[in-house]
Amino acid sequence: MTDQAVDPGRVRLSQDTAAEDRFLGRARELKELCADIERAGLDTLSGRKAPRARVLLVAGRPGSGRTALAEELVRRVADRYPDGVLRARLTEPDGTRVPVERAARELLDALEAPAPAGAPEDELTEALRTALADRRVLLLLDDAADAEQVDALLPDNPDCLAVTVSSGPLTGIADVRPCTLGGLDTKSAVELLSRAAGPVRITVDPRAAEGLAEQCEGEPAALVLAGGWLAARPKAAVADLAKQLHAQTGGGTVIGRTLRLVHASLPAPAARTLRLLSLAPAGLVDPHTASALAGCSVDAARAALDGFVAHGLLHAVASPLPQYEVPGCLHPLLRDLAETHDRPAELELARARMLERTVRLLQSCRVITETDSPQARERLLGMPRSLRFPSPRAAADWLRLSRPALLASARLAVADGELDTLARRLMSQLVRAMVAHVGTRAAASDLYVLHGLVLDVAERRRLPRERAAALLNLGDLDARTGRTADALVRYRAALDAGRAARDPYAIGRATESVGGAHLELGDYDRAADWFGRALTERLARGERADAARLYGRIGAAHTYAGRYGEALRNWRAAVAGYRKDGDVAAQARALSELARVQEYAGRPEESLRTCREAVEWAGRAEDTRLQAALHLRLADSFERLGDPASAALHRGTAECMLDEEAPEGDPELERGASACEIRSTSAED
């Protein structure tokens, strides 16, 4: 999506039927690229089948229209690839190389192919190659930084095609001939200028237009900027612009000289806003971002952004939300202008305002999901109207559509290697908003990235408390995604960090999590031992609720190991702890588990009495599903004891409860779910 200056209308070339009429010049390059698709490769000439996808390379300077040419090529040949077109951008607008694992994950997401959260680069690229093994796909890799980046993403499938855009040759990828771009021919350059500025002045003075096109060296980005300058000044002649451009000093590229001219001609507030857009994360801007950067109203910011689009300084992104993109060829130039015209303290303040606005939007996005909380409603009403979302659906849509910019904001917040208060708040609110709207499992990949950023900073800055928190969060994600052994390693490291920080919360949670990992791995003795250590710490601090939960976890470990005597003692302690703490619902669940262990231990009469007591406490807790599950358990117990009448009574009671709870038309689904719950409900959940 960078450098599409040849297509100033930002037409989706792969979808718009009029795209061919809008595309200018490059006929020879397109012909060569199309012919290169059919060219016999070195493997074919040697009698071997090509092992990988053919790679076409469009090479050129930023602003040369290289991406537009690649998009036009994709549009022309897309019908040969019935499984679609995949796009990935491999360099950030600020020149940062996109990690291969991030690009691979984005491509897998586009394919709707499974990609394990937190998986390393080699696992993700292998998953990508597997997903493309039996597909005929066209892959557009834009702004590639180096050959290694491209090579890692190439499908091992000769039926696929990879169109790659880069600044130069990709040495290291075999059998690739670059299509190197220079400036547009004079006719196409003048036509592009005419489209941007309007045809009248170009027609009136064609020689001046040709001279201006020559001054711009046929560079599409420079021509669009020049056309935007003329469009904003209906009374200015083409020759006037040519003189001013000729008078520009300071050297640099023609795009840089043209941008400096456009920037100097803007009103001071607009010029400052334009410069500050270089701070926008990943070059993605919306009215709120621009408003915070410039310190103006949201409406004024949107008007300024629309004006920049008209000048060719921004691209409007096709999105339900007002979103814009700083062209990659302009981003470093705007950054240089900002460093020249603005003091470092002013830039830092603008960055802080932008991140603070993002924090408040994320808070609003999360709070609107807490519909049952009076405190949440009060916080929401206390926010400015411009920061509120009209509905949870609108907030979820904003979060989804803003995801790339939000993740880039998180990277920006810790880019200086610090973890200040603002960065902590941003990370916290982003994590909480994602969990609130899509859930931990669905957001696991992004959560890995966020907690990984915190961990990197904590390790560089030697912050043991933050390191412990990040390791615990990453360990939890590993555990939820089935990588229990990896989770155990992280939990142990978190325990060490917690001890170094003398953080009792981190120590307690890490100790318990180590026990949970051992339990999941089937090492019940170690699990009980670690839960016991955690219990000792909780009891020493008088944390009764946590102690009761840990008694239950120790009881579960002993149950799995078949040590029912130890299990019964711990479950009774859990019941007593919940009773003292007044947690009726947890007491009912603990009694349910106690009854289960009594049944395993061959004490059916005790199990029946405990189960009836659990039903009573579940009723007090208004936990209908648990009540129904217990009634089903009682029914099974009475059937085993040869009392079918009592069994039928309890089963009927359970069915009535489930009928009241189940969605209309789907009682069997709920009945089956609760029947499973009788086997899986445990006090530690």
Phi, psi and omega in degrees: 000001175273157169058038178265039184292336178293338180245071191297338179281359179057040179290138174285096189300331182279355184234332188276125181291341180267007186298322183298325180289332182277338183282138186244137171063199177063025181297317181295316181296319179296320179297318180295319181294317179297321178292328182293335178296320184272350183297138177292129180278175181297324179295318180296318180296331180271005177087008179252153177284136180300128184278342187223176179292147173291141180245124172253136185240124172255113184247137179181165179288154173304133182096357182276357183084021184295320179290321178298320178295316179298319179295321178294321176298315179301316181300322185285332185247004186299329183291347176280350185238086189295342181271007169103180181244130176248139181235141175215136177259126191255000175221135176289158178304331180277006178094358179289134179289128178285126179300144182301321183297325178291317179296318180297319180294320179297321178293320177295321177297319179296327178278354186055039178260145181295135178222111183302132178298134179079005181294146179286173185302313185295326179290321180290317180293325176294320177297323178294315179297322178295318181295331182263000186298325183242027179240155175249096190237147173255124185250122176252112180254103189267137174057052179293139182275323183200171184293325182299322180298314181290315183302323182293337184260356184288134177288144172275059186209110182292349178279353177264161177228135177246117174260119187243138178247133182206167178281340182203188182294149179258081181295128181120342175259120187290149169064040178239124177249117184288142169263102188269130184261138167249210178281166175290155172294161188301317182299313180292322180296317179294321178297319177296318177299320179295320179295322183282324186259344189099146190282341191298304184293331179290319180291322182294323184228073184295327181293319178296323179295318178295321178295321179294319178298323178291321177298324179280001177059025179068010180287120183303317182297318179294321179295319179294318177297318178296317178296321177296321177300316179293319181298327180282350182228081185301335183269353182279141177271158178300322180297327178298315179296318180301320179295314181296321179293323178294329182279351180298134179244173177106354177068205182088186182283165179294327177294319179296318180294319180293320179295320179298323178294314179297317181298317181294335183273352181280152170302150186305315179297320179293320179297319179295316178301317180300315180299318184290343177295344176293345177273350183297133183297128180058021180069014182259129187231142167229172182302325179294317179299312181295322179299315181292319180297316185272345182072037180235180179288161180295319180296318179295323179295318180295320178299320179295319180296318178297324176295322178294324176299316179297330178278355184080014182271340179225160170250134173279129181272135177291105185200150174298337178262154174290106181227148184222162181225133174282122179304140183301328182287340181264339187303308180295331179290319177294323178297319178296320178296319179296318181291335180278320189261341185242142178289150179305322180296324178293320178294319179295322178294318178297318177299316180296319178299318181296314181293323177296319177298320178297319178300316183291323176295319178295321177297316177297320179298322180282315186298327183293344176279344182271064188293337183267002185256116176299324179296321179295318178298322179294318178296321181295317180292337178281351180274152175303147183302326183293342181262356183271148174259141183291337183201161175302325179296317179296321178295318179296320178295317178299316181297318181292313184286333181267002186307311180302318180290324180293317178294323176294325176297320178297317178295321179295323184297332181247013185296332181275006178081007179258166175225067184282182184299318181295318179296320179297316181295319179298312179300314182298312182292325179293316178299313183293323179293318179296316180296320182295324187264324185240349179090156184296318184294314182292328182267008189304319182298315179291324179296323175303315181298314184294312180293329176295323176298316179297318181297318180301314180294317181299322180287322179292321184268359180057059179250093187296323181297313180292325178296317179298315181297316180296318180295322177296316179295317178294321177298319177299319179294319176301316182296319181290334182260014171088003179263068187294322179298318177296320179299319180299318178298317181294318181298320179295319177295323178295323178297318178297317180293320178297320177294320178297325180274352185055045182257104183297325179296311181297320180297313181296316182291321179294319179299314179295322181292324175300316177299318179298321178295317177298322178297316180294328180278357177086011178265081190289328179295312179295322179301311180298322180296313181291323176297323178296320177297316179297322180297317180302318180293319180294317180295322180296330180264002178071027181270087191292318182296316179293324178296318179298319179297320181290326173303318179295321180292323175295319178299320179296318179298316179294326178298312179299327180279354180082014178264079191289330178298311177297320180298315181298317180299318182287322178293324176296320177296323178296315179300314180297320179296315179295324179296316180295326182278349179078019180269093187294315182297316180293325177296320179297318180292322178295320176297322177300315179291324177298318178297322179298314182294322177299323178293316178299324183281002179079034178239070187297321182295316177298321180298318179297315181298316181294322181294319177297320178297321178297322178299318181298314181289327175296324176296319178295327178277357181057038177261087186295321182295319178294320177302313181297318179298321179291322176297321177295322177295318177299320179299315178298320180295317180294326177296319178292332179273002177079031179239077184296331181294312178296322178300315180296323180297312181292323179294320178296320177299317179298318182294321177298317179298318182290326177298324179289328183274331189289149172298147182301131179088358182223048182291328183294324179298314180293323179296319178293323180296318181288328176296325176290326184297329179299333181267343188242344182296133179221155187292336183278353181291000000 
